[in-house]
Amino acid sequence: ATPAGSPWPRYIDYRGNDSGFFAWSQRRGIEQITWAPAFADARAVDGGGADIRSLQIRLDEVSGHLRLTLPERSSLGLYGDPSRFTALGAAPRSLSLLPALSRRRSDAPYALPDLGLLHAATSLSLHAGPLGQPISLAGIERFAALRSLSLWGGFSDWDALAKLRDLDSLEIRFAPQLDGLPPLDAWPKLDRFIAYNVDDAAGKTLKAQLKARAQVREWSD
């Protein structure tokens, strides 16, 4: 155990098809596990009773389909093709998506598939390469419960973010272009904002909006 009493090791990377670690974690909690299965069939796994704080699943080598009952109160990260994954049970407290994308910025924007239960997440992080295939934000309103959104890399259809009226936190990093990004007052509850390594012209516009908003109501961050 760690000096504080947490089970050691705290982080586990496992590549294989044995899902027995979900049951094992009921006796010995896992802070974070990255699981990389590699199966070609359809699998149903019950992780509902697992004690896993952060579950990261790499779907790169899955040519079949994984149906997983999620651990309660866990965060979830999906790498690869999310259409090969179905979530059951309780919605994750936070969701990170790193879909498999091409390195060509000229390719058509990637459209997220129907993610079912995962649309109930209140916190979402989307990752794309800054100079590769962008992710389309069209349909982002399916995440109706979203309060916190973090965007990394290249995206298109920025105007769709205006439909997320309940956002209180928005982060944008390594975004080479922000054409169509709504003004900050499109989110009346927004109290935390980060723009880091973004398009220069859009950054200057955002700075002006930040200052104007601060005169009306202070930012918490």
C-alpha positions as CSV (number, residue, x, y, z in Angstrom):
1,A,0.0,0.0,0.0
2,T,1.0,3.7,-0.3
3,P,1.9,5.6,2.8
4,A,-1.6,6.9,2.8
5,G,-3.0,3.4,2.7
6,S,-4.2,3.2,-0.9
7,P,-3.6,-0.2,-2.7
8,W,-0.4,-0.3,-4.7
9,P,0.1,-0.1,-7.6
10,R,-2.3,2.7,-8.1
11,Y,-2.2,2.5,-12.0
12,I,-2.5,-0.7,-14.0
13,D,-2.2,-1.2,-17.8
14,Y,-3.6,-4.5,-19.0
15,R,-3.6,-5.9,-22.5
16,G,-5.8,-9.0,-22.8
17,N,-9.3,-10.4,-22.9
18,D,-9.7,-11.5,-19.3
19,S,-12.2,-9.2,-17.7
20,G,-11.8,-10.7,-14.2
21,F,-10.2,-7.6,-12.9
22,F,-13.7,-6.1,-12.5
23,A,-14.7,-8.7,-9.9
24,W,-11.2,-8.5,-8.3
25,S,-11.6,-4.8,-7.8
26,Q,-14.6,-5.4,-5.5
27,R,-12.1,-6.8,-2.9
28,R,-9.2,-4.4,-3.8
29,G,-10.1,-1.1,-5.3
30,I,-8.3,0.2,-8.4
31,E,-7.5,3.8,-8.8
32,Q,-7.0,3.6,-12.6
33,I,-6.8,0.8,-15.1
34,T,-6.2,1.0,-18.8
35,W,-7.7,-2.1,-20.5
36,A,-6.7,-3.0,-24.1
37,P,-8.8,-6.1,-25.1
38,A,-8.4,-7.7,-28.6
39,F,-11.4,-9.8,-29.5
40,A,-13.4,-10.3,-32.7
41,D,-16.7,-11.4,-31.2
42,A,-19.4,-9.6,-29.2
43,R,-18.7,-9.6,-25.4
44,A,-21.0,-8.6,-22.5
45,V,-19.1,-7.7,-19.3
46,D,-20.7,-6.8,-16.0
47,G,-18.6,-4.3,-14.1
48,G,-21.5,-2.8,-12.2
49,G,-20.1,-3.8,-8.8
50,A,-16.5,-2.9,-9.5
51,D,-14.5,-0.4,-7.4
52,I,-12.6,1.4,-10.2
53,R,-12.2,5.2,-10.0
54,S,-11.0,5.7,-13.5
55,L,-11.5,3.2,-16.4
56,Q,-9.7,3.7,-19.7
57,I,-10.6,1.3,-22.5
58,R,-8.5,1.0,-25.7
59,L,-10.6,-0.3,-28.5
60,D,-7.9,-0.2,-31.2
61,E,-7.7,-3.9,-31.6
62,V,-11.4,-4.7,-31.0
63,S,-13.0,-5.8,-34.2
64,G,-16.1,-7.1,-32.4
65,H,-18.3,-5.3,-29.9
66,L,-18.1,-4.7,-26.1
67,R,-21.2,-4.2,-24.0
68,L,-20.1,-3.1,-20.6
69,T,-22.1,-2.4,-17.4
70,L,-20.1,0.4,-16.0
71,P,-18.9,0.7,-12.4
72,E,-20.8,3.3,-10.4
73,R,-19.2,6.7,-9.7
74,S,-16.4,6.0,-12.2
75,S,-14.9,8.1,-14.9
76,L,-14.5,6.6,-18.4
77,G,-12.1,7.1,-21.2
78,L,-12.5,5.5,-24.7
79,Y,-9.8,5.3,-27.3
80,G,-10.3,4.1,-30.9
81,D,-13.7,3.4,-32.5
82,P,-16.5,4.2,-30.0
83,S,-19.1,2.5,-32.2
84,R,-17.7,-0.8,-31.0
85,F,-18.7,0.0,-27.4
86,T,-22.1,0.1,-25.7
87,A,-22.4,1.3,-22.1
88,L,-25.0,0.0,-19.7
89,G,-25.8,0.7,-16.0
90,A,-24.9,4.1,-14.5
91,A,-23.6,6.9,-16.6
92,P,-20.0,7.8,-15.9
93,R,-19.3,10.9,-13.8
94,S,-16.9,12.1,-16.5
95,L,-16.2,10.9,-20.1
96,S,-13.2,11.3,-22.3
97,L,-13.3,10.4,-26.0
98,L,-10.2,9.9,-28.2
99,P,-11.6,8.5,-31.4
100,A,-9.3,7.1,-34.1
101,L,-8.7,9.9,-36.6
102,S,-6.6,10.3,-39.7
103,R,-3.6,12.7,-39.8
104,R,-5.1,14.6,-42.8
105,R,-6.7,17.9,-41.9
106,S,-8.4,17.9,-45.3
107,D,-10.4,14.8,-44.5
108,A,-14.2,15.2,-43.8
109,P,-14.8,16.0,-40.1
110,Y,-15.4,12.9,-37.9
111,A,-19.0,12.6,-36.6
112,L,-19.5,11.0,-33.2
113,P,-21.8,8.0,-33.3
114,D,-24.8,7.5,-31.1
115,L,-23.3,6.8,-27.6
116,G,-26.5,6.0,-25.8
117,L,-26.1,6.1,-22.0
118,L,-22.9,8.1,-22.3
119,H,-24.8,11.1,-23.5
120,A,-25.9,11.5,-19.8
121,A,-22.4,12.4,-18.7
122,T,-22.1,15.9,-17.1
123,S,-18.4,16.3,-18.0
124,L,-17.0,15.6,-21.4
125,S,-13.4,15.8,-22.9
126,L,-13.0,15.4,-26.6
127,H,-9.5,15.0,-28.2
128,A,-8.3,15.4,-31.7
129,G,-4.9,16.2,-33.2
130,P,-4.5,20.0,-33.9
131,L,-3.4,19.4,-37.5
132,G,-5.2,16.2,-38.3
133,Q,-8.8,15.2,-39.1
134,P,-11.1,17.4,-37.1
135,I,-14.1,16.3,-35.0
136,S,-17.5,17.7,-35.9
137,L,-19.4,19.3,-33.0
138,A,-22.7,18.9,-34.8
139,G,-25.1,16.9,-32.6
140,I,-23.2,17.9,-29.4
141,E,-26.6,18.8,-27.9
142,R,-27.2,15.1,-27.4
143,F,-25.1,15.5,-24.2
144,A,-28.1,17.3,-22.7
145,A,-26.8,17.1,-19.1
146,L,-23.4,18.5,-19.9
147,R,-22.0,21.1,-17.5
148,S,-18.3,20.9,-18.3
149,L,-16.7,20.6,-21.8
150,S,-13.0,20.3,-22.7
151,L,-11.9,20.4,-26.3
152,W,-8.4,19.5,-27.5
153,G,-7.3,19.9,-31.1
154,G,-9.1,20.5,-34.4
155,F,-12.9,20.8,-34.5
156,S,-15.6,22.0,-37.0
157,D,-19.2,23.2,-36.5
158,W,-18.3,25.4,-33.6
159,D,-21.7,27.1,-33.7
160,A,-23.3,23.9,-32.4
161,L,-21.9,24.7,-28.9
162,A,-24.5,27.4,-28.6
163,K,-27.1,24.6,-27.9
164,L,-25.3,23.7,-24.7
165,R,-27.0,26.5,-22.7
166,D,-26.2,25.0,-19.2
167,L,-22.4,24.9,-19.6
168,D,-20.6,26.4,-16.6
169,S,-17.1,25.3,-17.7
170,L,-15.5,25.5,-21.2
171,E,-11.9,24.7,-22.1
172,I,-10.4,24.9,-25.6
173,R,-6.8,23.9,-26.2
174,F,-4.5,23.5,-29.3
175,A,-7.3,24.7,-31.6
176,P,-5.9,26.1,-34.9
177,Q,-9.1,27.7,-36.0
178,L,-12.3,28.8,-34.1
179,D,-14.4,29.9,-37.0
180,G,-18.1,30.0,-35.9
181,L,-17.4,29.8,-32.1
182,P,-20.3,31.5,-30.4
183,P,-19.7,34.6,-28.2
184,L,-19.2,33.8,-24.5
185,D,-22.5,35.3,-23.6
186,A,-24.1,32.3,-25.4
187,W,-23.6,30.4,-22.1
188,P,-25.3,32.4,-19.4
189,K,-24.0,30.1,-16.6
190,L,-20.4,30.0,-17.8
191,D,-18.1,30.7,-14.8
192,R,-14.9,29.0,-15.9
193,F,-13.1,29.4,-19.2
194,I,-9.7,28.4,-20.7
195,A,-8.4,29.1,-24.2
196,Y,-4.8,27.8,-24.6
197,N,-2.8,27.7,-27.8
198,V,-5.7,28.8,-30.0
199,D,-6.0,30.8,-33.2
200,D,-4.5,34.3,-32.7
201,A,-7.3,36.4,-34.2
202,A,-10.0,34.4,-32.3
203,G,-7.9,34.7,-29.1
204,K,-7.9,38.5,-29.3
205,T,-11.7,38.5,-29.7
206,L,-12.1,36.1,-26.7
207,K,-9.9,38.4,-24.6
208,A,-12.1,41.3,-25.3
209,Q,-15.2,39.2,-24.4
210,L,-13.6,38.0,-21.2
211,K,-12.9,41.6,-20.0
212,A,-16.4,42.7,-21.0
213,R,-18.0,39.9,-19.1
214,A,-15.8,40.5,-16.0
215,Q,-17.3,44.0,-15.7
216,V,-20.8,42.4,-15.4
217,R,-19.9,39.3,-13.3
218,E,-16.5,38.1,-12.1
219,W,-15.1,34.8,-13.4
220,S,-14.4,32.1,-10.8
221,D,-11.5,30.9,-13.1
